[in-house]
């Protein structure tokens, strides 16, 4: 039996990461492997109770104490080793063979498969502080100790080889994740949705967090070049910790352009609302300048929706069947795609696509878990 540890937090501002782990754990609960037990560790174990099963155990996680705490031996060990040996001992006492996704400093007592979702801090380095870039680089460089790294796309694997040639001995493992969890939500009817949200008129849907690299500005510019009846509804957190002025400046651009009734920001909404807004949209927009593996694209694929997306490498790799691409800095190309999608919208086609959604769900989840377990066994065997 292979015991795989995961140190998780289902709290914080990175909703994409939270959704990723929730989906992974739910899928593993449906498609467990008889030779692998997942041991989940969290400072808030109550958040993981729903995932307990014969194949998944849950334990509290002993956080590292602040440096001012009087436990001198533990504090000194942490300073010298750059990790907390008490945490490593805690994992070993629970029989952990392999640590997945997370890393504990530079320890080598437990083999580790570190997950790096993307290399945005290298490609769009101006969006990160020097300290943050160094911090992320250090995590990646530690993979030399274990010889493996987990990535979400071939595009990320190419970036890894490009930016870290000194780590050529580290083997890359690519694990694409699907967005089929959105199909677990029964969408509200348009009439129900319209009681709280402006969906009585046709709209396109953009569900991205308002971070600068998500490139909402090109959508605002494109709207100037589209028919006046075309609208875009956005959802997502409006906080960008790297640039607190980004969202206010974007909405000022909307107001100055006279687009306040056509570019509508609802802020963060519950996930059932995300699913319902996507379901009733003409299509989904994904203008991002950079992604590791876009959840928005995968959710649109799962719902069989038309998606208009930037032609960055990873979006090409995701290859949605109903995808239309545009250059991420070209408002003109985006406007053409939006105008065409609006004119060609066919309600009967949407109904046909909706009927096909659940057919692919189970097979997509099963393939994801088979791939993940195969990687775990491969890494553990080599380790």
N, C-alpha and C positions, 0 to 999 in steps of 0.2 A: 504493500500500500504506500503510495506517494502522498505525503502530507505537504500541502502548499499553503504558505502563509501570505496573507494580504493585510496590510495596515491601512485602514480606510477612515475617511471622514466624509460623511454625507451632508456636511454643512459648509457654508462659505459662498463666495460670489461666483465661482466658476461652475455655472449650472451645467455646461456641457460635460464637464468631468463627473459631476454628480450623476447625471443621467446615464453616462457611460457605465459607471460601476453598478448602478441600479439595474440596468438592462443586462449586464453581464451576469450578475448574481441571479436574476430572475430566470434567465435562459439556462444557467447551470442547474437551477432547481428543477427545470423541466427535462433537461437532458444531461444528467450526471454520468460520470464515468465510474464504474465499479472499482477501478484501481486508484482513484484520486479522491482525496478528501481536502476540501478547502477549509482552512482555519482562518476566520476573520477576526481581526484585532481592531478595536476602536476605543478612543477615549469616551465615546458615547455608545456603548454596546447596545443600548436600547434602540438605537436607530437601525440596528441590523437584525433585531429579533425575528422579523418576518421571513428572513432567509435561513433560519435554523432548519436543519433536516438531517437525515442519516448521512448525507454527503457533505454537509456544511455545518461547521461548528463556529461558535461566537465566544470571544474572550475579551475582557477589558484590556486596555493598552496602558502600560505604565509610562506616562510622559516623562521626558528628561526634566529634572528639577532645574530651576533657575540657577545661574552660577553663584548667586549669593547665598544659596542654601548651605547649611552647616555640615552636610555630609561630605567631609573633606576627601576621603578616598575616591568616592564616585565622581566628585567634581574634578579632581586631579586627573583621573583616568579619562574623563571626557575631554579635558584640555589637551592631553597628550595624544590620545588616539583619534580625536575628532568624531567619536561616537560614544554612546553610552553602553559599556559592557554589560550592565545589568539588563538592558533590553535584549541583547544577544542571548544572554543566559536564559532569560524568560522564554524566548522562542525555542531554544534548544530543549528546555525542560518540557515543552509541549510537543516535542518530536518533529519540529519543522525541518523538512528536507530542503525546501526551496522557497525563497521569498520572491513573490511575483509582483511586478509593477512598481513596488517601492524599494527603497534602499536605505540601509542604516549606515551612514557614513562610509568609511573605507574598510569595514570589517570583512573578513574572509572565512569566518567560521561557518557561515551559512551561505550556500550558493545563492546567487541573486540574479533574477531576470528583470532588469530595470526597464521601465517603460518611458520613452520620450515621445510625447504625442506629436511634436513638430519642432522645427528649428527656426521659428519666427524670430527669435532673438538674434539670429545670425543674418537672416535675409532682410529683415526690417529692423536693423540694429538701432536706428534712431528713435524707435519707440520704447527703448529700454535704457535704464540707467547703467552706467559702467559696472556698478556693484551687482546689479541683477544679472547682467550678461556673464560676469565671472562666476556667480553662484550657479547658474544653469550649466555653464561649461564644465565646472568642477564635477557636477553630478554625472555628466556624460563621460568625462575622462575616467571616472572610477570604473566604468564598465570593463576597462582593461584588466581589472582584478578578477572578474568573473568570466570574461570571454564572450558575453552575449549581450544583446540589446534588443528590446521589443519595440517595434515601430508600427504605425497605423497605415502606412502607404509606401509604395515604391518611390514616390516622390521624396518622402522623408528619408528613405534609405539612401537615395542618391545624394541628398543634402548631407547626410551623415558622412558618406565617403568623401564628399567634396570639402567639407569644413574640418574634418578630423582625419586627415590621411595618416596620422601617426597611430591611429587605432585600427589599422588594416587587419590585425589579428582578431578583432572582435567580430563575431558572427552576427549578422542581422536576421531578425525574425519578423516577418510582416503579418500582422493580424488585422485585416479589414473588419470593421464592425458594421452591421446593418442597422437601419432605423426602424425596424418592424415593431418595436414596442409601441409606437404611436397607434398601431392597429388594435391594441388592447383597449383603447378608449372609444366608446360609442359616441360619434359626433352628435352634437345638438342639431335640431332642425334649424333651418334658416330663420324661421319665425321665433323660435326660442332665443337664438343668438341675438336677433334684432332687438330684443327687449332691453339689452344692455350695451350693445355694440353697433356701430354704424355700417351694417352689412346689407341694408335694403337695396343699395345700388351695387353694380358689379365692381370688383376690386381685384388688385393683385396683392399678394401677401409676402411680407418680408419679416421673418421671425428672428433676426439676429440681435444679439447684444449690441448696444451702441458703443462699440469700440472703434477707434480710428481705422484700424485695418479692415474693418467690415465694409468700409467704402460706401456708406449711405449717400455721401455727397453726389456721387455720379448718378444716383437715382433721382435726386432732386433736380439736377441739371437736365436729365433726360425727360422729366415730366414737362419741362418748358417746350419740348419739341413734339409732344404727343397731343392727341385730341383732348380737349378740355374735359370731356366726360370720364377720362381715365383717372383712376385713383389708386393709391398704394396705402395699405394699412400695415403699420409696423408694430411689432411687440418686442419686448426685451428690456433688460435693465438699462437705465440711462446714465449709469456711473462708469466712467473710465478712469481707473486709478492712475493711469499714466498721463492723462490730460483732462483735468476737470472742466476745462473750457470747451471741450469738443462738442458735447451735446447742445449747450446753449448757443454756440456759434452755428451749428447745423440748423437749429430751429429758427435762428435769426435769418439764415439764408432762405429758409422756407417762407417766412413771413414777408421778407423783402421781395421775394419773387411772386407774391400773391398766390401761394400754393397751399395755404393752410387748410383749405377744404379738400385738397387732393393728396397731400402727404400727411397722413394721420398717424400720430404716435400714441399708442395706448399704454406704453410702459410695460412692466412685467405683468403677466397674466398667468393664471393656473394652467397646467398642462392640458386639461380637457378643453380649454378655450383655444389653445394653440392648435389642437387637432381639429376642432370645429372650424376655426378660421381658415385653416389650410384646406379643409374639405370643400368649403363653399367658394373658394377663390377661383378666379379665372386661371391663375397660375401662380407659381412661387418665384420669387426673385432671390438670387444669391450672388451679389456683386463683389464678394470679398477679394481683397488683394492677396490674401494668404490663408491657407488652411492646412491642417495636418491630415484630416479626413473629415469632410464636412457632414455634421449631423443633419443640417438642413437639407442637403442633397439626398442623403439616405432616407430621410423621412418622406420627401417628395417622391422618391422612387417607390417606397413602400406603399404610398397612397395612390400611385399611378397618376401623379399630377404632372402637368406641363411645368417645366422649370427653366427659367432664363438665367444663365449663370456665366460668370467670368471665365475666360478660357485659360485659366491658370493650369499648370501641369496636373495637379491633383484632381481638379474637377474633370479633366479629360480622362484621368484614370478611373474615376467613379462612373463615368459613361452612362448617364441616365438615358433610358430609351426615348423619353419625351423631352429631350434637352435641346435648348437653343443657346449658342455661345456668342459672347461679345468680348471685345478687348476691354479689360477692366477700367481703362482710363478714357474710353470713348463713349461719351454720352450719346453721340449720334447713332452708333451701332446699337446701343441699348434701346434707344427710342424706336428704332426700326423694328427691333424684336418685339417690343411691347405693343406697338401699333399693329403688327401682323398678328400677334397672339390675340389681341382684343377683337380684331375683325374676323378671325378664323374660329373663334370660340364656338363649340358645338355642344349644347347640353346633353344630347343623346350619347355623344362620345364619352362624356364624363360619367354618365350612368354605366356604360359598358365597362369602363376602366374600374369603376368602384366595385363592380361585381367580381373583378379578378383579384382584388387585394389579398384576401385571406388565403387564397390558393397557394401563394408563395411563402407565407409567413413561417410555417413550421419548418420547411426545408431550409430557409435562410438561417433560422436560429440553430438548427441542428448542425449545419455546415460550420457556423461560427464556433460552436462549442467543440466540434470534432477537431477543427483547426487549432484552437487554443490548447486543448488537452494534448494534441500531438506535439505541439511546441514544448509544453511543460515536460512531457516524457522525454523528448529528445534532449532538452537542456539538462534534466536531472541525470540522464544516462551518461552524458558526456562529463558532467560534473563529478 
